[in-house]
Amino acid sequence: MLRLPVIVLLAVSLIGVWTQATPQHADRIFVNGEIWTGDDAHPKAEALAVSGDKILAVGSTKEIRALAAPDTAVVDLKGRLLVPGFQDSHLHFPGASVNSVRLDGLETLDAFQKQLGEFAKSHPHLTWITGGGWGYSVFPNQTVDKKYIDAVISDRPVYVSERDGHMGLANSKALQLARITSDTPDPPNGHIMKDAKGEPTGELKEAAQRLILRHMPSPTEQEVYETLLKHLDEAAADGLTSVQNASWSPADQPVYLRALAAGTLKLRFRFAPLILPTDGGAPRDHKLKTPLTAEDLKLYKELRDMFHGPLIKFGSIKGFLDGTVDARTAAMFEPYVGGGTGIPFWEQDDLNKTVALYDKEGFQVLLHAIGDKAINMALNSFEYAAKTNGKTGRRHRVEHAEVPRLADLPRFKELGVIASTQPLFANPDATVLKNYAVLLGPERASHADAFKLYDDAGAVQAFGSDWGVFDFAPLKGIYCAVTRTTPEGTPKGGWYPENRITVEAALRHYTRDGAYANFDEEVRGTLTPGKLADLVVLSKNILTVPPTEIVKTKVLLTVMGGRDTYRDKDLQ
Ligand SMILES: [Zn+2]
């Protein structure tokens, strides 16, 4: 059945016709497609009409063709799949600088050293070599050491982050510049790793990273702008139209405003300034903040009042409760295999009060919590806020939520808490199998990054990537959530295959659940008349092809607010 916004139906019934001069002119129609709308009332369609930045109508090809004016552009989908624009609910723009080295996906020490050495050679003007993306499996026995960098770069300081950004590796020159020696004590919430002789190995965890980061030159505004534009293009090419930035740096604000003014902002952004008392070694904005001040709160409120979309929004804030499993800094109830239970960054009492304060002030709180202890603490704090302020409908979120206690799963639904998870964290590569799963042990590993458990528990689950280092391509995330194998198809049958979910569930988590998590479900997230025309055309119908084909599927067209932000050369 053809669906039109109520206002159009009214206009049609009153006037009988509408003309080009009305805002309901069909600027472009998409016909002969397979449309997954994400709207339970009308899940499937063949065609869709766009007027300005909104969806005018969704229906059969015949119905939509009837809306076309002589100057309406017609896109023949030729049976291709059209879905709502993807939302990434947890990432970190502006991302790695155009002047940094990328070490993602490398598998050997040789490759790591070659990449670093070549980058240094081709960037002689850089006083520091920075970047990241490496995983522990690159190093012999998963043992990280500065000597591996010194062997290729010893004349300039080097600092490269591990792929999740919670730790990094410095070479000797960088340690020297930062005056980190065997005598340097661990800073609060951080570790300077030392060898048997007490010498720093170059590995710095969590807040210890700041000891180095503060010596690095800040990028210029132009450099950040170029970095932003580069990554916006990449995101649009992957089908993204909206993102929740899980961080915010006042220093970057002018760059986003510049992109907004120039019309080059290809994503809808929601930003989460950092809560306290630590930023957990989060990248780029390195200043350790101490207790919440009235000014902080005032600023966050001002930002929220000033920016409420559709392209830039505030209203959420982000805190860290723990680190990561790979670094054994995720806070666990029981020790890791090999010892340690991680570092909880908060006392429950302080956390409760802080969360309740933000809740009362109308903010949505995002809490990074990976270990079962941290997830439990996050849920406790949301429960406390609800008890103190009443149920506020703030849709608070647990970020990552990787290793929950099974007993805590129902609390997500009960408390209206969103599980903000990252499907590619379950990509069973060497680091996941040889480090992550081993540290957890089989019982906990069997329900780590088990997205199905959240679905079964009735929680709203919003998918993201934690991009900055991880890939943000939603198609790769969907593939991983559906198969729980690497793109090469290993391990055969999938890593804990009982935790696989359907393509449709993954699509929901990447579209309407993300919109809900951003309080945007009334304006976007499904292909419903009257909502923003954020949509993606894919080269294959991922809902019907064998799962192995999902990873070979391409984004052909990305449209945000009716405007093309990416068009593949294969789209005719
Ligand atoms: Zn993150």
Boltz pocket constraint, residues with backbone or C-beta under 6 A from the ligand:
constraints:
  - pocket:
      binder: B
      contacts: [[A, 90], [A, 91], [A, 92], [A, 246], [A, 466]]
      max_distance: 6.0
